Amino acid sequence: MEEINELQFKELLASTEISEHNDLLINFESVTNVNLNKVTLSNKFKNCKLTGKRVDFMNLSLEENSELTHFFSFDNCEFENDVYFKDCFVQEIKFSNISKPIKNLHLAPKKLGYFTFECSESLEREILNEINITIHNCEIVKFLDFLHLKSTGNLLISRCKINRVKIHDSKFKRIDIDHCNFVSDFQFTLNSVEDSYFKHNEFNKTNFSLTDFGIDAEFSFNDFSGTALFEKLKNENRTRVKFKSCNFMKYTYFNKSTLYDLYIDTSKFQEFTSFQELELNSIFLDRTIFEKSAFFDDIEIFKFSKCNKRTLRNIKQQLLRADNKIDYDNFRAHELNSYKEELKKNIKSKPKANRKKLRRDLTILRVNSFFSNNGTDWVKAIKRTLFVAILFYSIFYGIHNSEREIDLLNTSAYSEYFIGLFRYFLLTDFHNPLVNSREYLTSVWEWIPFIFGKIFIGIGIYEILVSFRKFRK
């Protein structure tokens, strides 16, 4: 590998005879400014290594209507120094077959036609770059591509206008994209990021599918004017995806994603939105408008206790709007459980609240939850009804026979007990179930478990009927 310095590097760029440069070690002993006015239109580097101080490609004399002419290609090159493209007009910058580490890359041209950064996909072992890429205050006319780049560094795109973006099968520690206008298409697929922040952007068509957003992904004050895809997002153990003050103007899909937490606040969905088969620990949904139906079919939430009442109510309303009776009943039950926990807190923490009314509501919710999970579990309703019936009947039976010795080895005693139990289930019969004649009870102590048991049996039978009717309109 031939070694050259920054002066020889400039001579190569200005050469009209040679446009392809192979197997060079380029050592920048001082910060180098490359004036594109003195550079030929096409320069290709292959199997080269750049080291030393920073190199800047720039041209301050260009006007706003300057043509895009220069082309730079780096094939299987290694960069140990910082590379800047700023205040210039460039037709294309291409990094291809990158299989060696790269340090920092800063793009701030006034206008750029094409930018491609593609790592070799067929490496025997994955190359982890520490590269930090900054793209700032520029217009990219055609496209911006990052393919198969695995970096432990950061990606920053700020105040840019870009026609099309494709970031695929790449990895970054952190991504910040803010105040950008993506004119045509924004594809961010099959990537892995620890933290990502998208703020004050204008998107057209977007696709974030199959991406692992790591710990936090925040979308704030963004406009999505085209279809937005967030399908099959994956990281159920820790990913928190937050949307705040976003406007979705076309169809939006979160189908089959697996997340830890989804937070949507003060946002607007103007077209159909789908959360079908979404799996997550918890969800927050408040101050959000769905102008058309939102589909929550087969959504699975593992920790309903972390969802507040407003969230569950919003989802329930959308399920009712979509005529999804089955999931509607389930969310209604969880909404009531959430309200029950809220009542407990209000009774303890709000001294000026109408505690008498709150306690009544809490009692009703506790009874409904005890018998059938608010009308959703008929098996539990039957078990609990039998339990309270046997409990109160046994108390009544013990009081009624308190002065009589019962022979537990005698089958007639068991026969008397069970015959009386069956009669006890007749809710409108207030006669003594232990005698054949129609006699009323005479002891107040017998009446207490007798009446309360009848009341709870009636509630239990009602809950059984409600649970069986949950699939009917």
HUNOR-V757225 format. One record per residue. N is the residue number from 1. RES is the residue in one small letter. PSI is psi as a letter, one per 40 degrees, with the letter a starting at -180 (999 if undefined). BURIAL is + if it has 9 or more other C-alpha atoms within 8 Angstrom, else -. Layout:
[[N | RES | PSI | BURIAL] [N | RES | PSI | BURIAL]]
This chain:
[[1 | m | h | -] [2 | e | h | -] [3 | e | h | -] [4 | i | i | +] [5 | n | a | +] [6 | e | d | +] [7 | l | d | -] [8 | q | d | -] [9 | f | d | +] [10 | k | d | +] [11 | e | d | -] [12 | l | d | +] [13 | l | d | +] [14 | a | e | +] [15 | s | h | +] [16 | t | e | -] [17 | e | d | -] [18 | i | h | -] [19 | s | e | +] [20 | e | h | -] [21 | h | h | +] [22 | n | i | -] [23 | d | f | +] [24 | l | i | +] [25 | l | h | +] [26 | i | h | +] [27 | n | h | +] [28 | f | h | +] [29 | e | e | -] [30 | s | i | -] [31 | v | h | +] [32 | t | h | +] [33 | n | h | -] [34 | v | h | +] [35 | n | h | +] [36 | l | e | +] [37 | n | d | -] [38 | k | e | -] [39 | v | i | +] [40 | t | i | +] [41 | l | d | -] [42 | s | h | -] [43 | n | h | +] [44 | k | h | +] [45 | f | h | +] [46 | k | h | +] [47 | n | f | +] [48 | c | i | +] [49 | k | h | +] [50 | l | h | +] [51 | t | i | +] [52 | g | b | +] [53 | k | i | +] [54 | r | i | +] [55 | v | h | +] [56 | d | h | +] [57 | f | h | +] [58 | m | i | +] [59 | n | h | +] [60 | l | e | -] [61 | s | e | -] [62 | l | i | -] [63 | e | i | -] [64 | e | d | -] [65 | n | e | -] [66 | s | i | -] [67 | e | i | -] [68 | l | h | +] [69 | t | d | -] [70 | h | i | +] [71 | f | h | +] [72 | f | h | +] [73 | s | h | +] [74 | f | h | +] [75 | d | h | +] [76 | n | f | +] [77 | c | i | +] [78 | e | h | +] [79 | f | h | +] [80 | e | e | +] [81 | n | i | +] [82 | d | h | +] [83 | v | h | +] [84 | y | h | +] [85 | f | h | +] [86 | k | i | +] [87 | d | f | +] [88 | c | i | +] [89 | f | h | +] [90 | v | h | +] [91 | q | d | +] [92 | e | h | +] [93 | i | h | +] [94 | k | h | +] [95 | f | h | +] [96 | s | i | +] [97 | n | f | +] [98 | i | h | +] [99 | s | e | +] [100 | k | i | +] [101 | p | i | +] [102 | i | i | +] [103 | k | c | +] [104 | n | h | +] [105 | l | h | +] [106 | h | h | +] [107 | l | h | +] [108 | a | f | +] [109 | p | i | +] [110 | k | d | +] [111 | k | h | +] [112 | l | h | +] [113 | g | d | +] [114 | y | i | +] [115 | f | h | +] [116 | t | h | +] [117 | f | h | +] [118 | e | h | +] [119 | c | i | +] [120 | s | h | +] [121 | e | e | -] [122 | s | f | -] [123 | l | i | -] [124 | e | d | -] [125 | r | i | -] [126 | e | h | -] [127 | i | h | +] [128 | l | h | -] [129 | n | i | +] [130 | e | f | +] [131 | i | h | +] [132 | n | h | +] [133 | i | h | +] [134 | t | h | +] [135 | i | h | +] [136 | h | h | +] [137 | n | f | +] [138 | c | i | +] [139 | e | h | +] [140 | i | h | +] [141 | v | d | +] [142 | k | c | +] [143 | f | i | +] [144 | l | h | +] [145 | d | h | +] [146 | f | h | +] [147 | l | h | +] [148 | h | f | +] [149 | l | h | +] [150 | k | h | +] [151 | s | i | +] [152 | t | e | +] [153 | g | a | +] [154 | n | i | +] [155 | l | h | +] [156 | l | h | +] [157 | i | h | +] [158 | s | h | +] [159 | r | f | +] [160 | c | i | +] [161 | k | h | +] [162 | i | h | +] [163 | n | d | +] [164 | r | h | +] [165 | v | h | +] [166 | k | h | +] [167 | i | h | +] [168 | h | h | +] [169 | d | f | +] [170 | s | i | +] [171 | k | h | +] [172 | f | i | +] [173 | k | d | +] [174 | r | i | +] [175 | i | h | +] [176 | d | h | +] [177 | i | h | +] [178 | d | i | +] [179 | h | f | +] [180 | c | i | +] [181 | n | h | +] [182 | f | h | +] [183 | v | d | +] [184 | s | c | +] [185 | d | h | +] [186 | f | h | +] [187 | q | h | +] [188 | f | g | +] [189 | t | i | +] [190 | l | f | +] [191 | n | i | +] [192 | s | h | +] [193 | v | i | +] [194 | e | d | +] [195 | d | i | +] [196 | s | i | +] [197 | y | h | +] [198 | f | h | +] [199 | k | h | +] [200 | h | f | +] [201 | n | i | +] [202 | e | h | +] [203 | f | i | +] [204 | n | b | +] [205 | k | h | +] [206 | t | i | +] [207 | n | h | +] [208 | f | e | +] [209 | s | i | +] [210 | l | f | +] [211 | t | i | +] [212 | d | h | +] [213 | f | e | +] [214 | g | b | +] [215 | i | d | +] [216 | d | h | +] [217 | a | h | +] [218 | e | h | +] [219 | f | h | +] [220 | s | h | +] [221 | f | f | +] [222 | n | i | +] [223 | d | h | +] [224 | f | g | +] [225 | s | e | +] [226 | g | a | +] [227 | t | h | +] [228 | a | h | +] [229 | l | h | +] [230 | f | f | +] [231 | e | i | +] [232 | k | f | +] [233 | l | i | +] [234 | k | h | +] [235 | n | g | +] [236 | e | e | +] [237 | n | d | -] [238 | r | e | +] [239 | t | h | +] [240 | r | h | +] [241 | v | h | +] [242 | k | h | +] [243 | f | h | +] [244 | k | h | +] [245 | s | f | +] [246 | c | i | +] [247 | n | h | +] [248 | f | h | +] [249 | m | e | +] [250 | k | a | +] [251 | y | i | +] [252 | t | h | +] [253 | y | h | +] [254 | f | f | +] [255 | n | h | +] [256 | k | f | +] [257 | s | i | +] [258 | t | h | +] [259 | l | i | +] [260 | y | d | +] [261 | d | h | +] [262 | l | h | +] [263 | y | h | +] [264 | i | h | +] [265 | d | h | +] [266 | t | f | +] [267 | s | i | +] [268 | k | h | +] [269 | f | h | +] [270 | q | e | +] [271 | e | a | +] [272 | f | h | +] [273 | t | h | +] [274 | s | h | +] [275 | f | f | +] [276 | q | h | +] [277 | e | f | +] [278 | l | h | +] [279 | e | h | +] [280 | l | i | +] [281 | n | d | +] [282 | s | i | +] [283 | i | i | +] [284 | f | h | +] [285 | l | h | +] [286 | d | i | +] [287 | r | f | -] [288 | t | h | +] [289 | i | h | +] [290 | f | h | +] [291 | e | d | +] [292 | k | i | +] [293 | s | i | +] [294 | a | h | +] [295 | f | h | +] [296 | f | f | +] [297 | d | h | +] [298 | d | f | -] [299 | i | i | +] [300 | e | h | -] [301 | i | h | +] [302 | f | d | -] [303 | k | g | -] [304 | f | d | +] [305 | s | d | -] [306 | k | e | -] [307 | c | h | +] [308 | n | i | +] [309 | k | d | +] [310 | r | d | -] [311 | t | d | +] [312 | l | d | +] [313 | r | d | +] [314 | n | d | +] [315 | i | d | +] [316 | k | d | +] [317 | q | d | -] [318 | q | d | +] [319 | l | d | +] [320 | l | d | +] [321 | r | d | -] [322 | a | e | +] [323 | d | f | -] [324 | n | g | +] [325 | k | d | +] [326 | i | d | -] [327 | d | d | +] [328 | y | d | +] [329 | d | d | +] [330 | n | d | +] [331 | f | d | +] [332 | r | d | +] [333 | a | d | +] [334 | h | d | +] [335 | e | d | +] [336 | l | d | +] [337 | n | d | +] [338 | s | d | +] [339 | y | d | +] [340 | k | d | +] [341 | e | d | -] [342 | e | d | -] [343 | l | d | +] [344 | k | d | +] [345 | k | d | -] [346 | n | d | +] [347 | i | d | +] [348 | k | d | -] [349 | s | e | -] [350 | k | g | -] [351 | p | d | -] [352 | k | e | -] [353 | a | i | -] [354 | n | g | -] [355 | r | d | -] [356 | k | d | -] [357 | k | d | -] [358 | l | d | +] [359 | r | d | +] [360 | r | d | -] [361 | d | d | -] [362 | l | d | +] [363 | t | d | -] [364 | i | d | -] [365 | l | d | +] [366 | r | d | +] [367 | v | d | -] [368 | n | d | +] [369 | s | d | +] [370 | f | d | -] [371 | f | d | +] [372 | s | f | +] [373 | n | f | +] [374 | n | f | +] [375 | g | f | +] [376 | t | e | +] [377 | d | g | +] [378 | w | d | +] [379 | v | d | -] [380 | k | d | +] [381 | a | d | +] [382 | i | d | +] [383 | k | d | -] [384 | r | d | +] [385 | t | d | +] [386 | l | d | +] [387 | f | d | -] [388 | v | d | +] [389 | a | d | +] [390 | i | d | +] [391 | l | d | -] [392 | f | d | +] [393 | y | d | +] [394 | s | d | -] [395 | i | d | +] [396 | f | d | +] [397 | y | d | +] [398 | g | d | -] [399 | i | d | +] [400 | h | d | -] [401 | n | f | +] [402 | s | d | -] [403 | e | e | -] [404 | r | h | -] [405 | e | h | -] [406 | i | h | -] [407 | d | h | -] [408 | l | e | -] [409 | l | e | -] [410 | n | h | -] [411 | t | d | -] [412 | s | d | -] [413 | a | d | +] [414 | y | d | +] [415 | s | d | -] [416 | e | d | +] [417 | y | d | +] [418 | f | d | -] [419 | i | d | +] [420 | g | d | +] [421 | l | d | +] [422 | f | d | -] [423 | r | d | +] [424 | y | d | +] [425 | f | e | +] [426 | l | h | -] [427 | l | d | +] [428 | t | e | -] [429 | d | h | -] [430 | f | e | -] [431 | h | i | -] [432 | n | h | +] [433 | p | e | +] [434 | l | e | -] [435 | v | i | -] [436 | n | d | -] [437 | s | i | -] [438 | r | g | -] [439 | e | i | -] [440 | y | i | -] [441 | l | i | -] [442 | t | e | -] [443 | s | h | -] [444 | v | d | -] [445 | w | d | -] [446 | e | d | +] [447 | w | d | +] [448 | i | d | -] [449 | p | d | +] [450 | f | d | +] [451 | i | d | -] [452 | f | d | +] [453 | g | d | +] [454 | k | d | +] [455 | i | d | -] [456 | f | d | +] [457 | i | d | +] [458 | g | d | +] [459 | i | d | -] [460 | g | d | +] [461 | i | d | +] [462 | y | d | -] [463 | e | d | +] [464 | i | d | +] [465 | l | d | +] [466 | v | d | +] [467 | s | d | +] [468 | f | d | -] [469 | r | e | -] [470 | k | d | +] [471 | f | e | -] [472 | r | i | -] [473 | k | 999 | -]]
